[in-house]
Each structure stands twice: as structure tokens, then as C-alpha cells.
Amino acid sequence: MTTLKILLLTTDPSSGKGGIATSVANCAAILKNKNIPFEVITSHSPSASKAKNTFIFLKALLKVVLSNPQKNIYYLHVGPKGSLIRKTILSLVIKIKDGKTYTHYHSPAFLDYLHNKGFWKLTLATLSKCSYKNLALNNYWKNIYETHLKQQFSVLPNPLGASSATTTERQSNPKEKIMAICAARLVEDKNIQELILLTELNKNITLTIIGGGNYEDTLHQLANKSTARDRITFTGWLSNQETKSRLSEADIFILPSKYDSFGMVYIEALSEGIPVIAPSIPAVIDTLQGLKGVAHASSATEINNAIDSVINTPASKIKESVKEKYGEEIYLETLLEITKQP
């Protein structure tokens, strides 16, 4: 289809930790399926030590230095802090080589960076100026970036991964047992403590929490003290395939996060035909707009009241609506249009 290779410069997509890893893994699968030449160049791994990550980055930098900008395009996936610094360095090197960098911005932390003049805003501004094209996850972020960085942005949402081949319609009764699930990095702002309160409030709910992070011990303590402790399970981090399997078995996905850049995990749940309850924050509202099986709530009481409105949404309708908006063909068409590949 094209003689140019797409070099994906990113955190380790096999880690399964976070939205960037998932979206890059999905992107790579789509490119492979369509026989489009690409290479994943890992610039950081969330499971590696600082010393090893230094080596990983230097190796990625060397690959970029030795690459031919006439035969490759550079697709950077950017997160906060260290990721932002690494991608800015890479973009400067690529610009010196007269290469074309397509930079995809993934972190909700960027909103704080843009509102606070200082090093991080300067770094974002430098990266956006060095990039051949800048990519936002949705229209909400496009407007934010263009207002603060004074650069033009195109919209390219995260791609949907392959969903289960079969669709099983649920026949859930909110007055009977409900299998609820969430998957996230376990940090305080993901607001998972509200799900523990929800499980106390609604004795019909069993809750599975997938993920890990610096707030994990606190959540374990809250769960152990809860009257619902026998109905709460922590799995730790799971592989992408294991997470999909757990999602397909659940009745509803709930994550009342206080912040998010896109909401990849909600899309993954919907792709399995599972209804979701998500927070009413602008980026997530934009992402989920028009999709079936979606409700918005944040507190335990609000979530409990919202369950009835989505729990019995037909799985086939949920899958159909999310595929129409974020499916493989839509993503690939948009990506090739942005990169002007034939």
C-alpha cells in the first residue's frame, strides 16, 4: 500500500499498563492486519528500572539517528513528564534530520501544563513546533491545544482493539447479582474508592478491580474494612487478553475517574458489549458521545441510580455503535489521510 514505514515511538505496548500502551497495541495490530509496514520502537517501559529505561531510550534514539527520513515517518505517542521530555528530544533529532514527525498527545496532565506557565508548557510548545503534524484525541483536546499552543491540530481518536467474535446478550436484573468491573492505574484520582462505597450500598454487586498503582494499598485497606469485603476482588495487572476475558464476563464496567485524556478503557469495555458508567468530565463526554450503553455518574449514590438505565442495553447494539465510531476502518482511513499515505 505504501513504501514508507511508520515508526511507532512509544512506551512498551506489551505492558498493558495505561491507555497509551493499549492504543499503540491496537494501532500495531491494525497496521499488521492491513500489511502496512511499521516498526514499534520502545522508548520506555513502565516495568523497567531507571537504569534500564535509560538504556531503552538511548537505543531508541540511536535507531532514530540511523533511520532514513526519506523511507520512514515518525509517529510519536506522548505522555506526561518523562515521556514528554523523551519525545521532545526525539522530535528535535527528527527535525534536524528533516524527517516528518506526527505527534499524538495522550495525557490529561497536559491541561495543567498549559494553564501553568513554566517548564512543562515550554516543553509542550517546543514539541508541537518541532512536529510536522500534531494529533489530538478528540475535539475537546483539539480546541484546548490550538488555543494554548497556537499550532494546528488534527483529530485522531485511539483505535478500537479486536473484540470477542461472539456476542452474548445479557439478561441482568438489577435486583439480582450484578458483576461489576473496573480496570485502571490505581491512583487516588481514579476515584475507585467510590466503587467500594457502591458495593457497600448495593448488596447485589460483586466488584472486580483490575490494575495496580501507588494507591493500591489504600484501596486494599478500604476494602478490608468494608462490609462488602467478601464481594470485592483485586486482580493486579492483567494482560490485554486476560482483561478482555474478564470484561466479557462482566455485566457492567464502572470507572468514576476524576480525570482522563480520552477514556480508552471505556471503549474497550463497550467493544465487548458491556455497558459503562463513566464520569461527566469533558474529554470522556466527547469520547463517548452518541454511543449506546453509556451513563455518566461519579458518586456511589449516582452510580447506583444510573445502573438501571444501561444494564440491559443489548450487547449487539453497544458493539455496533462503538465499531461505527472507533472501528479499524475508520481509524485507518483517518490515519492514512493525516499522513497522506496512498
C-alpha positions, -999 to 999 in steps of 0.1 A, spaced: 0 0 0 29 24 8 66 23 6 71 44 38 74 26 71 56 40 101 79 41 131 59 40 163 79 56 191 62 48 223 61 33 258 62 -5 257 28 -15 242 31 -51 256 30 -38 292 -8 -34 290 -4 -6 316 -24 25 307 -42 39 277 -11 46 256 0 10 257 -34 -2 247 -39 22 219 -5 16 204 -10 -22 206 -43 -17 188 -27 5 162 1 -20 156 -24 -48 152 -44 -28 126 -12 -19 106 -1 -55 106 -36 -67 95 -35 -43 66 1 -51 56 13 -16 62 50 -15 70 57 -4 106 80 -9 135 74 -4 172 104 14 188 100 13 226 114 44 243 103 35 278 89 6 298 68 11 329 81 -21 344 118 -14 339 143 2 363 156 38 357 189 24 346 173 0 321 149 27 308 179 50 302 193 22 280 160 17 263 157 53 254 193 56 242 187 26 220 155 42 206 174 75 200 202 56 181 176 39 159 161 73 150 196 88 143 204 59 120 170 58 103 163 72 68 138 101 69 131 95 32 118 60 39 101 65 73 76 86 90 78 90 128 46 85 149 52 97 185 29 88 214 34 113 242 25 110 279 34 133 308 68 143 324 95 118 313 76 108 282 72 144 272 109 151 276 119 119 257 96 126 228 107 163 226 143 151 223 134 126 196 113 152 177 143 176 177 166 149 163 140 140 137 136 177 127 174 181 123 172 150 100 145 168 80 120 139 89 83 142 94 70 137 130 34 130 137 29 136 174 -1 122 194 -8 137 228 -23 114 254 -22 128 289 -48 147 309 -18 163 328 -13 184 297 -42 206 307 -24 216 339 8 221 320 -9 245 296 -25 265 324 7 270 343 35 289 326 68 272 331 90 243 320 63 218 311 43 243 289 75 253 272 83 217 265 49 211 251 52 242 229 87 231 217 74 196 208 44 210 190 66 233 169 90 206 160 63 182 149 52 181 113 16 174 124 1 174 159 -27 150 168 -54 154 194 -76 125 207 -109 144 202 -123 178 195 -122 188 232 -84 184 232 -80 199 197 -96 232 209 -75 232 241 -42 226 223 -49 251 195 -59 278 220 -28 274 242 -1 263 218 -11 283 187 -5 253 165 -29 234 142 -41 200 154 -59 172 136 -82 147 155 -72 111 156 -90 91 183 -74 60 198 -83 29 178 -106 1 189 -90 -33 195 -104 -66 183 -134 -76 203 -148 -111 211 -161 -128 180 -193 -139 197 -219 -116 213 -239 -129 243 -269 -109 252 -272 -103 290 -304 -108 309 -293 -89 340 -318 -80 367 -306 -51 388 -323 -66 418 -302 -98 414 -265 -103 413 -245 -78 392 -209 -84 382 -192 -50 381 -157 -45 369 -132 -17 365 -97 -15 351 -73 13 357 -40 25 371 -48 25 409 -42 62 418 -63 83 440 -78 104 412 -93 74 395 -118 76 423 -121 38 428 -129 43 464 -164 53 453 -168 18 439 -161 3 473 -188 25 487 -211 15 459 -205 -22 467 -215 -15 503 -246 4 492 -258 -22 468 -255 -58 482 -263 -73 448 -230 -61 434 -197 -81 432 -168 -59 422 -136 -69 404 -107 -43 403 -80 -48 377 -48 -28 378 -21 -16 401 -5 17 414 5 38 443 -30 39 457 -34 1 457 -26 -5 493 -50 22 504 -78 6 484 -70 -28 499 -73 -13 533 -106 4 525 -119 -29 510 -108 -49 541 -126 -25 564 -158 -25 542 -189 -46 549 -186 -56 513 -151 -70 516 -162 -105 506 -176 -92 473 -145 -72 462 -116 -88 443 -83 -73 433 -65 -90 404 -34 -68 399 -23 -60 364 -35 -85 338 -25 -89 301 -47 -73 275 -62 -107 266 -69 -115 302 -85 -81 307 -107 -87 277 -118 -121 290 -128 -105 324 -147 -78 306 -167 -102 285 -178 -120 317 -190 -88 335 -224 -72 335 -212 -36 337 -180 -15 336 -177 14 361 -148 39 365 -157 73 380 -123 88 373 -117 125 382 -96 129 351 -89 113 317 -75 123 284 -97 100 262 -112 71 281 -97 42 262 -108 17 288 -145 26 283 -141 20 246 -125 -14 253 -154 -23 276 -180 -12 251 -163 -32 224 -171 -63 244 -207 -54 245 -205 -43 282 -224 -11 293 -203 15 311 -208 42 337 -183 70 332 -177 104 348 -191 137 335 -157 152 325 -154 170 291 -128 147 275 -147 115 283 -181 130 274 -167 139 240 -153 104 235 -185 86 245 -210 109 228 -235 90 207 -225 55 219 -251 30 232 -250 17 268 -234 47 284 -243 66 315 -225 93 334 -221 94 372 -194 99 398 -205 93 433 -216 59 447 -252 70 450 -253 85 415 -237 53 401 -262 31 419 -291 51 404 -276 50 369 -272 12 367 -308 6 358 -306 29 328 -279 9 310 -276 -26 325 -299 -42 299 -287 -24 268 -283 -51 241 -247 -61 237 -251 -62 199 -262 -25 198 -233 -15 221 -208 -32 199 -223 -18 167 -223 18 179 -187 17 191 -174 0 160 -191 26 138 -172 54 157 -139 38 166 -135 7 144 -105 -4 124 -116 10 91 -124 45 105 -91 47 123 -70 36 93 -88 59 69 -81 88 92 -45 79 99 -37 75 62 -54 107 54 -34 126 80 -1 111 69 -11 113 33 -2 77 25 -18 63 -7 
